[in-house]
Amino acid sequence: MFKRILLATDGSAASENAARTAVELARAHGARLTAVYVVDPYPYLGIGEANPMGFDAYMAAARDHAAQAHTRVTQLAGGPGEALDVQLRLVEDVSALDGILNTARDEGADLIVVGSHGRSGVGRVFLGSVAGKVVAQSKVPVLVVR
């Protein structure tokens, strides 16, 4: 049924649960799995221009965190005799929503798998939900995993 699955990962526990599910689905369907990590734009406009070390430190830390998240996905996909070929993507300087949706389009994904921290009520209103936004705006099915 699914041929190309996109996993959006941020290295969180919720994201790891989503990764397990995405790996299982990819195996069951013989699908290609792509794991995308989106680095949000540098949050301190103007400061990076005056102090480029702030920007460089931010990007280095983000890339390191992305590498850790990607490594974990690769480990989950690499069971003995069951190893999946996982494509790893790092997207920078766009919002998480845009990075996920653009990568899904570029990869021809027919399913997006995202983790959710399970916030509800006031916490969700104030913090927003990347998963909720992906569900609302995606043109392909989205599986939200807690």
VENFENZI-V826730 format. One record per backbone hydrogen bond with DSSP energy under -0.5 kcal/mol. NH is the residue of the N-H (numbers start at 1). CO is the residue of the C=O. Records with the same first field share a line. If there is no record, write none. Layout:
BEGIN
NH=CO ; CO
END
This chain:
BEGIN
5=32
6=111
7=5 ; 34
8=6 ; 113
9=7 ; 36
16=12
17=13
18=14
19=15
20=16
21=17
22=18
23=19
24=20
25=21
26=22
27=23
28=24
29=25
30=26
31=26
32=3
33=85
34=5
35=87
36=7 ; 34
37=89
39=37 ; 91
40=38
45=43
47=44
48=44
50=46
51=47
54=51
55=51
56=52
57=53
58=54
59=55
60=56
61=57
62=58
63=59
64=60
65=61
66=62
67=63
68=64
69=65
70=66
71=67
72=68
73=69
74=70
75=71
76=72
77=73
78=74 ; 75
82=79
83=79
84=77
86=84
87=33 ; 85
89=35
91=37
93=39
94=39
99=95
100=96
101=97
102=98
103=99
104=100
105=101
106=102
107=103
108=104 ; 105
109=104
110=4
111=4
112=141
113=6
114=112 ; 143
116=145
123=120
124=120
125=121
126=122
127=123
128=124
133=129
134=130
135=131
136=132
137=133
138=134
143=112
144=142
145=114 ; 143
END
